[in-house]
């Protein structure tokens, strides 16, 4: 039994001593070749987006427009008298948008226009009472985010 234990210890010691030699290998170290750089496809330059800014137009309603193309296809817009000239705003399906002079007017459906009934009623009341409006919108999208009626002010006499 003494010889068996001694033999196992000797085999274990020999095996442990051989591990570093086996890990190092007998031959020269492997050569690691660098991976050559392959040029990738050139990506097109993305144009920088215009910065989002806010603008405000103040004026009095000159008129409201109901542009009826058919019973189910019409648009609603209002025009403000401003110091820089008449400016138009159009009601679209999910937003109100400032329409720069000369731009085409999108035509929402009747249901989309009727969605704005409360705002349209307020605009008509402001116009009937001769009260000015302040309209805030973002550029370059021209989406309106605020319409304010100045109930304390009056429109100048035409």
PLY file of the C-alpha trace (Angstrom):
ply
format ascii 1.0
element vertex 158
property float x
property float y
property float z
element edge 157
property int vertex1
property int vertex2
end_header
0.00 0.00 0.00
2.93 2.28 0.74
4.29 1.56 -2.72
0.94 2.24 -4.36
0.53 5.62 -2.63
4.12 6.59 -3.41
3.62 5.56 -7.04
0.48 7.65 -7.36
2.20 10.64 -5.84
5.15 10.23 -8.19
2.85 9.96 -11.23
0.90 13.02 -10.13
4.08 15.05 -9.61
5.41 14.00 -12.98
2.13 14.85 -14.69
1.99 18.30 -13.07
5.58 19.02 -14.03
4.80 18.09 -17.63
1.84 20.48 -17.90
3.82 23.69 -18.42
6.00 21.99 -20.99
2.93 20.73 -22.87
1.32 24.13 -22.69
4.40 25.75 -24.20
4.55 23.28 -27.07
7.60 21.83 -28.68
7.71 23.95 -31.83
8.07 27.64 -32.49
5.26 29.95 -31.35
2.40 30.27 -33.85
2.54 33.20 -36.22
-0.47 35.50 -35.94
-1.13 37.23 -39.22
-2.96 40.57 -39.07
-6.28 40.68 -40.89
-5.97 42.99 -43.88
-8.23 46.05 -43.86
-10.81 45.88 -46.61
-12.39 49.22 -47.51
-16.12 49.16 -46.92
-18.74 50.75 -49.12
-18.85 54.52 -48.97
-21.98 55.70 -47.23
-23.75 58.70 -48.69
-23.65 61.85 -46.63
-26.86 62.45 -44.77
-27.95 66.05 -45.07
-28.28 67.78 -41.76
-31.85 68.39 -40.72
-32.93 71.95 -40.42
-33.11 73.02 -36.79
-36.57 73.05 -35.30
-37.56 76.53 -34.27
-40.75 78.20 -33.19
-42.53 81.03 -34.91
-45.59 83.10 -34.09
-48.03 84.95 -36.27
-50.46 87.41 -34.75
-53.42 88.84 -36.57
-57.10 88.99 -37.08
-59.17 86.59 -39.12
-59.81 87.93 -42.59
-61.86 84.91 -43.59
-62.40 81.21 -43.17
-62.45 78.97 -46.19
-64.39 75.80 -46.75
-63.01 74.34 -49.97
-65.56 71.72 -50.99
-64.46 69.29 -53.68
-67.20 66.77 -52.92
-69.40 65.90 -49.94
-66.61 63.73 -48.54
-63.57 65.73 -49.64
-63.21 69.29 -48.43
-60.79 71.37 -46.46
-61.11 74.10 -43.91
-58.67 76.95 -43.58
-58.49 80.40 -42.04
-56.55 83.45 -43.14
-55.03 85.98 -40.73
-54.38 89.62 -41.52
-50.83 90.24 -40.29
-48.39 93.14 -40.68
-46.50 91.06 -43.27
-49.63 90.26 -45.30
-52.31 87.58 -45.24
-51.17 84.22 -43.82
-53.14 80.99 -44.23
-53.57 77.99 -41.94
-55.09 74.70 -43.04
-56.78 71.98 -41.00
-55.39 68.59 -41.96
-56.27 65.08 -40.81
-54.21 65.10 -37.62
-52.82 68.62 -37.37
-53.22 72.26 -38.22
-50.49 73.52 -40.52
-49.32 76.96 -41.59
-49.40 77.15 -45.38
-46.72 79.44 -46.82
-47.94 81.67 -49.66
-48.23 79.74 -52.92
-48.13 76.27 -51.32
-50.87 73.76 -52.26
-53.65 73.06 -49.80
-54.11 69.41 -48.80
-57.73 68.29 -48.71
-58.77 66.19 -45.72
-62.04 64.30 -45.63
-65.26 65.62 -44.13
-64.80 63.46 -41.03
-61.29 64.80 -40.52
-62.48 68.39 -40.84
-65.40 67.83 -38.47
-62.86 66.67 -35.88
-61.88 70.34 -35.56
-65.41 71.64 -34.91
-64.64 73.08 -31.47
-61.60 74.99 -32.70
-63.51 76.22 -35.75
-66.33 77.47 -33.51
-63.81 79.35 -31.34
-62.23 80.92 -34.41
-65.64 82.04 -35.65
-66.49 83.54 -32.26
-63.15 85.39 -32.20
-63.77 86.75 -35.70
-67.34 87.80 -34.83
-66.09 89.57 -31.68
-63.24 91.22 -33.65
-60.57 89.63 -31.42
-57.01 88.93 -32.61
-55.38 85.49 -32.69
-51.83 84.41 -31.88
-50.77 81.28 -33.75
-47.60 79.41 -32.70
-46.04 76.84 -35.01
-42.75 75.02 -35.53
-40.52 75.40 -38.54
-39.65 73.83 -40.92
-42.67 71.49 -40.45
-45.12 74.43 -39.99
-47.24 72.34 -37.60
-49.34 74.53 -35.32
-49.04 73.79 -31.60
-50.98 76.71 -30.15
-53.77 79.08 -31.11
-54.62 81.82 -28.63
-57.53 84.25 -28.78
-56.75 87.66 -27.30
-60.15 88.29 -25.76
-58.82 91.44 -24.10
-57.69 93.02 -27.39
-59.45 94.22 -30.48
-58.52 94.00 -34.14
-57.58 97.29 -35.74
-60.25 98.90 -37.87
-59.89 97.94 -41.53
0 1
1 2
2 3
3 4
4 5
5 6
6 7
7 8
8 9
9 10
10 11
11 12
12 13
13 14
14 15
15 16
16 17
17 18
18 19
19 20
20 21
21 22
22 23
23 24
24 25
25 26
26 27
27 28
28 29
29 30
30 31
31 32
32 33
33 34
34 35
35 36
36 37
37 38
38 39
39 40
40 41
41 42
42 43
43 44
44 45
45 46
46 47
47 48
48 49
49 50
50 51
51 52
52 53
53 54
54 55
55 56
56 57
57 58
58 59
59 60
60 61
61 62
62 63
63 64
64 65
65 66
66 67
67 68
68 69
69 70
70 71
71 72
72 73
73 74
74 75
75 76
76 77
77 78
78 79
79 80
80 81
81 82
82 83
83 84
84 85
85 86
86 87
87 88
88 89
89 90
90 91
91 92
92 93
93 94
94 95
95 96
96 97
97 98
98 99
99 100
100 101
101 102
102 103
103 104
104 105
105 106
106 107
107 108
108 109
109 110
110 111
111 112
112 113
113 114
114 115
115 116
116 117
117 118
118 119
119 120
120 121
121 122
122 123
123 124
124 125
125 126
126 127
127 128
128 129
129 130
130 131
131 132
132 133
133 134
134 135
135 136
136 137
137 138
138 139
139 140
140 141
141 142
142 143
143 144
144 145
145 146
146 147
147 148
148 149
149 150
150 151
151 152
152 153
153 154
154 155
155 156
156 157
